[in-house]
């Protein structure tokens, strides 16, 4: 699979598919990590004398109201600050204005076109991988580089369709993600997986596939209570995915030695800073309270499985990490992972655990924090990723 290094970029119009799907509120960027992660590829292309055309989606577009709140203009301004140069913003996704803007670019200059999903408003042309749209976008450039791993599990016009009409490769961020996936596929044992988050239903396919290859599966977060209830334990007001208790029972019966559950939890009436909390054994959760984090004994127990681990994949926090009193399980386990140093190849996959690691100051201390939640989970389910397959075939 070709990378951006394999192309002569001097004087070429290089289309780079980035992931600028950043969280926004009132036209303000709440977290610009995805912009920062794109910088190495963008800077390299500019330094090589390319004329850079950036493409990205932002949010979902279902109505004209969505157009107003999902413009990439504010992103272009933030990117300009990081690059310390003007990023021309083109408020169009097709047409003569966009073409003229691209044709006006000089070597080492850059523009960002409007949100690719604006093309979904009438006919879902972007997400439906429309042929004519793919051809029109391809006509803007000489080379296509995909650096948006977070969309790799989607076959859209901007990441799959366009590859049929241009020489294509991957950027530095995508390269790091692909390397991380290769490690997961061929990682050294013991291979430990930590799964958190709220619902079992979101992880069924992942669990079915990964339980066959991992040595231990440590379950925390809200989904732990579905497995605990499947064992006949009363979990009070804790979140339970009742529709998938049968699945949890099946997994526990088939892999009793692999699946590790909490032995104690932090409980409270509500997930708020004002709620009083206490740590109780899992068999002693009061009916009026709900589990909101794994307890200290569970953390110690989980840490033992990390002692000898060589490869770790972690998706989903252990508790409501946004609230300080319910973040200790996630925080302490992240510290344990960091303490292992180079002896443990650790991958955080999915937005929530990466966000937690960032908030708690661990993201840059982990081997790799993946930008793609859905993409990496589908990979862990054994599926091929359309955007990566498209680059291989290009």
Buried (B, 14 or more C-beta within 10 A) or exposed (E): BBBBEEBEBEEBBBBBBBBBBBBBEEEEBEBBBBBEBBBBBBBBBBEBBBBBBBBBBBBEBEEEEBBEEBBBEBBBEBBBEBBEEEBBBBBEBBEEEBBEBBEEBEBBBBBBBBBBBBBBBEEBBBBBBBEEBBBBBBEBBBBBBBBBBBBBBBBBBBBBBBBBBBBBBBBBBBBBBBEBBEBBEEBEEBBBBBBBBBBBEBBBBBBBBBBEBBBBBBBBBBBBBBBBBBEEBEBBBBBBBEEBBEBBBEBBEEBEEBBBBBBBBBBBBEBEEEBEBEBBEBEEBEEEBBBBBBBBBBBEBBBEBBEEBBBBBBBBBBBBBBBEBBBBBBBBBBBBBBEBEEEBBBBBBBBBBBBBBBBBEBBEBBBBBBBBBBBBBBBBBBEEBBBBBBBEEB
